[in-house]
Amino acid sequence: MTDTNLHQGALSAGRLTTHVLDTMNGRPACGMAIELFAWRDEAWQLIKQVHTNDDGRVDAPMLSGETFQPGRYRLVFDVEGYFRAQGAVLPEPAFLGKVPLDFGMAQPTHYHVPLLVSPWAYSTYRGS
């Protein structure tokens, strides 16, 4: 196997996953809209739109195999839309609308980017 083939095989091992936990209600955030952008040609380009499943996860990796490329990415979570759909009473405008998370992926490995969220606060971390 050549060095090029080894490098291509390593890139195909990379993947990006996410999930969302609703900390206000203590459950997975089912049905939240998420957009994935990549920084390309000096601008954010939308590359995927999904909704979370009953477990607050996305049914398939956001990126994997040949779609995984090292670089800068942004996940945008529609927090306001989710909580309004859950019947939460929110002011207009809501404190949190769409929450962007910018991050970089340098290595061909598993990047898991979860969001823990309420209508008033959020946190994230690099999970496993």
Secondary structure as UniProt FT lines:
FT   HELIX           3..12
FT   STRAND          15..17
FT   STRAND          19..22
FT   TURN            23..26
FT   STRAND          27..28
FT   TURN            30..31
FT   STRAND          33..40
FT   TURN            41..42
FT   STRAND          43..51
FT   TURN            54..55
FT   STRAND          63..64
FT   HELIX           65..67
FT   STRAND          71..78
FT   HELIX           79..85
FT   TURN            86..87
FT   STRAND          98..105
FT   STRAND          110..112
FT   STRAND          115..117
FT   STRAND          122..124
//
